[in-house]
Amino acid sequence: MYISSDRTFGKSFTILVVLSVILVGLSGVIFLLVAPESRTENFWISFWVILFTLVLSFAYLIFHVVVGRDNFAPVPLMMGISLTLTLYSVFVLGDVLFSLFWPRLSNGAYLASHVIGFVVLVGGGGAVTLLSLTAREADMNASLKRSRLFVQQTRLGSLADQLALSPFARQASGLIVSLKSLRVEIESKDPASSDGVEVEELLVLAVDEIEGKARRFMAAGSFEEREELLADAAILVERAYNALHRRESAPEEE
């Protein structure tokens, strides 16, 4: 899921713009109203922190517009960054206002509050965003693999039913049992344990060939030809089993 042009100016984007404008106005008011001789170290800490926050915010806003236009960045990532910067802007605004109404606040304590706020909100928020995005991607990949495996289960079940209803069901009884067993094996397979898309591709290719052999079996005109096709299908079923257990058997081969 990605940022699209119609979602470029979303709620979080608008809130961040409003907060950035407020910070710009606050910095201007502070700079104009505080006389040069009254500008303490807390004043300059506030000024530079606000400037730093505005640089972060406007850099993100520009990036947001660019990736929104190009349909490039994942929505969860952009939403996480936007929320993190919004919370940080609110924190900076509140911390600066607190320092204005509490002039006895020491320079060290005031500076430390800004450093802690940045580390917790920006650093922690960024880390949580990346972790949640990674977890979401893993869930989506597992869901996709589960769907692909389900398709193969359906194909094998349908093929076994067709063979069971064919005039040659007795001759194909061994293959029918193998197909049902393979279907159960796929059903019990954990999508997260498969060795990437390569295992899925091997399984799909094997099922394709099994299906082709089974259809040729049902259309064959002689007993000998059907027996030959059954032997070929048995090899393909074994190949499908090997594809499913590729990861488990890899350490033993080494």
Beta strands, then each sheet from edge to edge (+ up, - down):
end
